[in-house]
Amino acid sequence: MTTPSTTHFDTAARDWDQRPTSLQLAAIPERLLAQLPLQASDHVLDFGAGTGLLSTAIAPRVAQVTALDMSAAMLQVLDEKGFANITTRQQDISTGLPEQYHAIVSCMAMHHVADTAALLHTFAAALHSGGRIALVDLYQEDGSFHGDAAANAAKGVQHFGFAPDSLRVLAEQAGLVDITFGEILRLQQHNGRAYPLFLMTGRKP
């Protein structure tokens, strides 16, 4: 599983939450949580957690959140937000996950991982029986979301979004069931276009 260079994210970390895109993404956590049943005793993994868009919204509802990211600078910003039950972990997910989780969430991170099938297998293996996924990313686009080819390379973009039917097959092959997709947000970008994002949910039997 290849992962992007963290240079772009390390450099941008301090101002990440003030970016126009981040300000729009602030609508995501409430909408995601409306479709993700959680218990007060749950342990949740936030994959590609960044500065904690999802982690900080989930933490008050559960026992523990593990925030996984490749960028130490992004996780440092999250640590400084002072949530006692958020544990940050700087790690390449391809090396495996040491714990089991009741839910795995992610926002705009999957398109940075080359091997989507392996990623979904890793998620499924790390879930308790009955555990759930709630993953947000781009519907398939033409590569213009992040800018030109140089911008895509600098940001470690591995996929120009995803086609739900293809992603559903990979999720089912990983052993997940009850896979659903729905549009969760449209992101306005600097090029004047709006790009739809999906929420993909599923469950481990």
C-alpha positions as YAML, in Angstrom:
chain: A
units: angstrom
residues:
- id: 1
  name: MET
  ca: [0.00, 0.00, 0.00]
- id: 2
  name: THR
  ca: [1.72, 3.19, -1.10]
- id: 3
  name: THR
  ca: [1.14, 6.40, 0.78]
- id: 4
  name: PRO
  ca: [1.74, 10.03, -0.14]
- id: 5
  name: SER
  ca: [4.65, 12.10, 0.99]
- id: 6
  name: THR
  ca: [3.67, 13.95, 4.14]
- id: 7
  name: THR
  ca: [5.48, 17.12, 3.05]
- id: 8
  name: HIS
  ca: [2.35, 18.87, 1.73]
- id: 9
  name: PHE
  ca: [0.34, 18.05, 4.86]
- id: 10
  name: ASP
  ca: [3.12, 18.87, 7.32]
- id: 11
  name: THR
  ca: [3.59, 22.26, 5.69]
- id: 12
  name: ALA
  ca: [-0.12, 23.04, 5.62]
- id: 13
  name: ALA
  ca: [-1.00, 21.72, 9.10]
- id: 14
  name: ARG
  ca: [-1.04, 24.99, 11.06]
- id: 15
  name: ASP
  ca: [-3.53, 26.64, 8.71]
- id: 16
  name: TRP
  ca: [-5.42, 23.49, 7.73]
- id: 17
  name: ASP
  ca: [-8.61, 24.19, 9.66]
- id: 18
  name: GLN
  ca: [-8.96, 27.65, 8.10]
- id: 19
  name: ARG
  ca: [-8.75, 26.50, 4.47]
- id: 20
  name: PRO
  ca: [-11.91, 27.12, 2.44]
- id: 21
  name: THR
  ca: [-12.24, 23.38, 1.85]
- id: 22
  name: SER
  ca: [-11.90, 22.61, 5.56]
- id: 23
  name: LEU
  ca: [-14.55, 25.17, 6.43]
- id: 24
  name: GLN
  ca: [-16.94, 23.45, 4.04]
- id: 25
  name: LEU
  ca: [-16.05, 20.00, 5.37]
- id: 26
  name: ALA
  ca: [-17.08, 21.14, 8.86]
- id: 27
  name: ALA
  ca: [-20.62, 20.13, 7.88]
- id: 28
  name: ILE
  ca: [-19.58, 16.48, 7.50]
- id: 29
  name: PRO
  ca: [-19.30, 15.21, 11.11]
- id: 30
  name: GLU
  ca: [-22.90, 15.88, 12.11]
- id: 31
  name: ARG
  ca: [-24.21, 14.29, 8.90]
- id: 32
  name: LEU
  ca: [-21.93, 11.27, 9.26]
- id: 33
  name: LEU
  ca: [-22.80, 10.75, 12.92]
- id: 34
  name: ALA
  ca: [-26.51, 10.79, 12.06]
- id: 35
  name: GLN
  ca: [-25.89, 7.54, 10.14]
- id: 36
  name: LEU
  ca: [-23.35, 5.87, 12.46]
- id: 37
  name: PRO
  ca: [-24.72, 4.18, 15.59]
- id: 38
  name: LEU
  ca: [-22.22, 4.58, 18.42]
- id: 39
  name: GLN
  ca: [-22.16, 3.45, 22.06]
- id: 40
  name: ALA
  ca: [-20.51, 5.27, 24.97]
- id: 41
  name: SER
  ca: [-18.13, 2.31, 25.42]
- id: 42
  name: ASP
  ca: [-16.94, 2.24, 21.78]
- id: 43
  name: HIS
  ca: [-13.39, 2.59, 20.49]
- id: 44
  name: VAL
  ca: [-13.33, 4.31, 17.08]
- id: 45
  name: LEU
  ca: [-10.52, 4.57, 14.53]
- id: 46
  name: ASP
  ca: [-10.30, 7.76, 12.46]
- id: 47
  name: PHE
  ca: [-8.19, 6.93, 9.39]
- id: 48
  name: GLY
  ca: [-6.38, 9.91, 7.87]
- id: 49
  name: ALA
  ca: [-7.50, 11.93, 10.86]
- id: 50
  name: GLY
  ca: [-5.52, 15.05, 10.05]
- id: 51
  name: THR
  ca: [-6.26, 17.81, 12.53]
- id: 52
  name: GLY
  ca: [-9.30, 15.97, 13.87]
- id: 53
  name: LEU
  ca: [-12.39, 17.00, 11.87]
- id: 54
  name: LEU
  ca: [-14.08, 13.69, 12.71]
- id: 55
  name: SER
  ca: [-12.12, 12.71, 15.83]
- id: 56
  name: THR
  ca: [-13.09, 15.78, 17.82]
- id: 57
  name: ALA
  ca: [-16.78, 15.37, 16.94]
- id: 58
  name: ILE
  ca: [-16.82, 11.68, 17.83]
- id: 59
  name: ALA
  ca: [-14.76, 11.84, 21.04]
- id: 60
  name: PRO
  ca: [-17.56, 13.20, 23.29]
- id: 61
  name: ARG
  ca: [-19.78, 10.26, 22.31]
- id: 62
  name: VAL
  ca: [-17.41, 7.31, 22.84]
- id: 63
  name: ALA
  ca: [-14.81, 5.92, 25.23]
- id: 64
  name: GLN
  ca: [-11.79, 6.25, 22.94]
- id: 65
  name: VAL
  ca: [-10.76, 7.53, 19.51]
- id: 66
  name: THR
  ca: [-7.54, 6.52, 17.82]
- id: 67
  name: ALA
  ca: [-6.56, 9.18, 15.28]
- id: 68
  name: LEU
  ca: [-4.27, 7.65, 12.64]
- id: 69
  name: ASP
  ca: [-2.34, 9.78, 10.16]
- id: 70
  name: MET
  ca: [1.01, 9.87, 8.36]
- id: 71
  name: SER
  ca: [1.62, 13.55, 9.14]
- id: 72
  name: ALA
  ca: [3.15, 14.30, 12.53]
- id: 73
  name: ALA
  ca: [2.43, 18.00, 12.09]
- id: 74
  name: MET
  ca: [-1.29, 17.41, 11.51]
- id: 75
  name: LEU
  ca: [-1.50, 15.15, 14.55]
- id: 76
  name: GLN
  ca: [0.35, 17.74, 16.65]
- id: 77
  name: VAL
  ca: [-2.39, 20.26, 15.84]
- id: 78
  name: LEU
  ca: [-4.97, 17.66, 16.91]
- id: 79
  name: ASP
  ca: [-3.10, 16.90, 20.15]
- id: 80
  name: GLU
  ca: [-3.14, 20.59, 21.02]
- id: 81
  name: LYS
  ca: [-6.94, 20.57, 20.95]
- id: 82
  name: GLY
  ca: [-6.79, 18.77, 24.29]
- id: 83
  name: PHE
  ca: [-9.17, 15.81, 24.01]
- id: 84
  name: ALA
  ca: [-8.23, 13.33, 26.73]
- id: 85
  name: ASN
  ca: [-9.76, 10.33, 24.98]
- id: 86
  name: ILE
  ca: [-8.18, 10.92, 21.55]
- id: 87
  name: THR
  ca: [-4.93, 9.00, 21.06]
- id: 88
  name: THR
  ca: [-2.92, 10.10, 18.03]
- id: 89
  name: ARG
  ca: [-0.90, 7.52, 16.10]
- id: 90
  name: GLN
  ca: [1.54, 8.43, 13.32]
- id: 91
  name: GLN
  ca: [1.62, 5.29, 11.21]
- id: 92
  name: ASP
  ca: [1.35, 3.86, 7.72]
- id: 93
  name: ILE
  ca: [-1.81, 1.78, 7.83]
- id: 94
  name: SER
  ca: [-0.22, -0.79, 5.52]
- id: 95
  name: THR
  ca: [1.85, -2.01, 8.49]
- id: 96
  name: GLY
  ca: [-1.36, -3.23, 10.14]
- id: 97
  name: LEU
  ca: [-3.53, -2.12, 13.01]
- id: 98
  name: PRO
  ca: [-2.74, -3.35, 16.53]
- id: 99
  name: GLU
  ca: [-6.24, -3.02, 17.99]
- id: 100
  name: GLN
  ca: [-9.86, -3.86, 17.24]
- id: 101
  name: TYR
  ca: [-12.43, -1.11, 16.78]
- id: 102
  name: HIS
  ca: [-16.19, -0.78, 16.98]
- id: 103
  name: ALA
  ca: [-16.20, 1.68, 14.09]
- id: 104
  name: ILE
  ca: [-13.77, 3.03, 11.49]
- id: 105
  name: VAL
  ca: [-14.37, 6.46, 10.01]
- id: 106
  name: SER
  ca: [-12.53, 8.53, 7.43]
- id: 107
  name: CYS
  ca: [-12.97, 11.79, 5.54]
- id: 108
  name: MET
  ca: [-11.13, 12.49, 2.29]
- id: 109
  name: ALA
  ca: [-8.27, 10.06, 2.94]
- id: 110
  name: MET
  ca: [-9.02, 6.99, 0.83]
- id: 111
  name: HIS
  ca: [-8.04, 8.65, -2.43]
- id: 112
  name: HIS
  ca: [-4.50, 9.00, -1.07]
- id: 113
  name: VAL
  ca: [-4.06, 5.20, -0.76]
- id: 114
  name: ALA
  ca: [-3.12, 3.33, -3.93]
- id: 115
  name: ASP
  ca: [-4.44, -0.12, -3.00]
- id: 116
  name: THR
  ca: [-8.07, 0.39, -2.07]
- id: 117
  name: ALA
  ca: [-8.79, -3.35, -1.86]
- id: 118
  name: ALA
  ca: [-5.99, -3.86, 0.67]
- id: 119
  name: LEU
  ca: [-7.17, -0.84, 2.66]
- id: 120
  name: LEU
  ca: [-10.71, -2.20, 2.95]
- id: 121
  name: HIS
  ca: [-9.38, -5.63, 3.95]
- id: 122
  name: THR
  ca: [-7.33, -3.93, 6.67]
- id: 123
  name: PHE
  ca: [-10.42, -2.09, 7.89]
- id: 124
  name: ALA
  ca: [-12.51, -5.26, 7.95]
- id: 125
  name: ALA
  ca: [-9.83, -7.21, 9.82]
- id: 126
  name: ALA
  ca: [-9.59, -4.48, 12.46]
- id: 127
  name: LEU
  ca: [-13.32, -4.33, 13.20]
- id: 128
  name: HIS
  ca: [-15.06, -6.19, 15.97]
- id: 129
  name: SER
  ca: [-17.92, -8.39, 14.80]
- id: 130
  name: GLY
  ca: [-20.81, -6.01, 14.15]
- id: 131
  name: GLY
  ca: [-18.43, -3.08, 13.75]
- id: 132
  name: ARG
  ca: [-19.16, -0.40, 11.17]
- id: 133
  name: ILE
  ca: [-17.43, 1.75, 8.60]
- id: 134
  name: ALA
  ca: [-18.41, 5.31, 7.68]
- id: 135
  name: LEU
  ca: [-16.12, 6.62, 4.93]
- id: 136
  name: VAL
  ca: [-16.36, 9.94, 3.09]
- id: 137
  name: ASP
  ca: [-14.61, 10.62, -0.21]
- id: 138
  name: LEU
  ca: [-15.07, 11.97, -3.71]
- id: 139
  name: TYR
  ca: [-17.30, 10.47, -6.32]
- id: 140
  name: GLN
  ca: [-15.24, 9.73, -9.44]
- id: 141
  name: GLU
  ca: [-13.97, 12.98, -10.97]
- id: 142
  name: ASP
  ca: [-11.69, 14.06, -13.82]
- id: 143
  name: GLY
  ca: [-8.61, 14.91, -11.80]
- id: 144
  name: SER
  ca: [-9.38, 18.61, -11.54]
- id: 145
  name: PHE
  ca: [-10.47, 18.58, -7.87]
- id: 146
  name: HIS
  ca: [-6.96, 19.05, -6.48]
- id: 147
  name: GLY
  ca: [-5.72, 21.16, -9.39]
- id: 148
  name: ASP
  ca: [-3.41, 20.10, -12.22]
- id: 149
  name: ALA
  ca: [-1.21, 17.03, -12.53]
- id: 150
  name: ALA
  ca: [1.60, 18.62, -10.50]
- id: 151
  name: ALA
  ca: [-0.81, 19.41, -7.65]
- id: 152
  name: ASN
  ca: [-2.17, 15.88, -7.67]
- id: 153
  name: ALA
  ca: [1.36, 14.50, -7.44]
- id: 154
  name: ALA
  ca: [2.39, 16.90, -4.66]
- id: 155
  name: LYS
  ca: [-0.69, 15.98, -2.62]
- id: 156
  name: GLY
  ca: [-0.21, 12.26, -3.05]
- id: 157
  name: VAL
  ca: [-3.44, 11.71, -4.98]
- id: 158
  name: GLN
  ca: [-3.78, 8.06, -6.01]
- id: 159
  name: HIS
  ca: [-7.39, 8.07, -7.26]
- id: 160
  name: PHE
  ca: [-9.61, 10.69, -8.87]
- id: 161
  name: GLY
  ca: [-12.49, 9.73, -6.64]
- id: 162
  name: PHE
  ca: [-14.39, 6.45, -6.74]
- id: 163
  name: ALA
  ca: [-17.27, 4.81, -8.57]
- id: 164
  name: PRO
  ca: [-19.67, 3.42, -5.93]
- id: 165
  name: ASP
  ca: [-20.33, 0.16, -7.78]
- id: 166
  name: SER
  ca: [-16.61, -0.64, -7.94]
- id: 167
  name: LEU
  ca: [-16.06, 0.33, -4.32]
- id: 168
  name: ARG
  ca: [-19.04, -1.78, -3.23]
- id: 169
  name: VAL
  ca: [-17.48, -4.86, -4.86]
- id: 170
  name: LEU
  ca: [-14.18, -4.28, -3.06]
- id: 171
  name: ALA
  ca: [-15.94, -3.78, 0.28]
- id: 172
  name: GLU
  ca: [-17.93, -6.97, -0.15]
- id: 173
  name: GLN
  ca: [-14.79, -8.87, -1.15]
- id: 174
  name: ALA
  ca: [-13.24, -7.61, 2.12]
- id: 175
  name: GLY
  ca: [-16.11, -9.25, 4.01]
- id: 176
  name: LEU
  ca: [-18.26, -6.20, 4.71]
- id: 177
  name: VAL
  ca: [-22.05, -6.24, 4.30]
- id: 178
  name: ASP
  ca: [-24.95, -3.79, 4.14]
- id: 179
  name: ILE
  ca: [-22.90, -1.38, 1.99]
- id: 180
  name: THR
  ca: [-24.72, 1.88, 1.27]
- id: 181
  name: PHE
  ca: [-23.77, 5.09, -0.54]
- id: 182
  name: GLY
  ca: [-25.28, 8.54, -0.44]
- id: 183
  name: GLU
  ca: [-24.19, 12.05, -1.29]
- id: 184
  name: ILE
  ca: [-23.19, 13.84, 1.91]
- id: 185
  name: LEU
  ca: [-21.83, 17.18, 0.64]
- id: 186
  name: ARG
  ca: [-20.89, 19.17, -2.46]
- id: 187
  name: LEU
  ca: [-17.55, 20.93, -2.21]
- id: 188
  name: GLN
  ca: [-17.07, 24.19, -4.05]
- id: 189
  name: GLN
  ca: [-13.54, 24.43, -5.39]
- id: 190
  name: HIS
  ca: [-11.42, 27.37, -6.57]
- id: 191
  name: ASN
  ca: [-12.12, 26.43, -10.20]
- id: 192
  name: GLY
  ca: [-15.80, 27.29, -9.70]
- id: 193
  name: ARG
  ca: [-16.97, 23.69, -9.83]
- id: 194
  name: ALA
  ca: [-18.84, 21.71, -7.20]
- id: 195
  name: TYR
  ca: [-17.67, 18.17, -6.48]
- id: 196
  name: PRO
  ca: [-20.00, 15.71, -4.74]
- id: 197
  name: LEU
  ca: [-18.77, 13.59, -1.85]
- id: 198
  name: PHE
  ca: [-20.27, 10.26, -0.80]
- id: 199
  name: LEU
  ca: [-20.73, 8.65, 2.58]
- id: 200
  name: MET
  ca: [-20.15, 4.91, 2.33]
- id: 201
  name: THR
  ca: [-21.40, 2.84, 5.25]
- id: 202
  name: GLY
  ca: [-21.13, -0.86, 5.93]
- id: 203
  name: ARG
  ca: [-20.88, -3.47, 8.64]
- id: 204
  name: LYS
  ca: [-18.76, -6.48, 9.56]
- id: 205
  name: PRO
  ca: [-20.98, -9.51, 10.19]
...
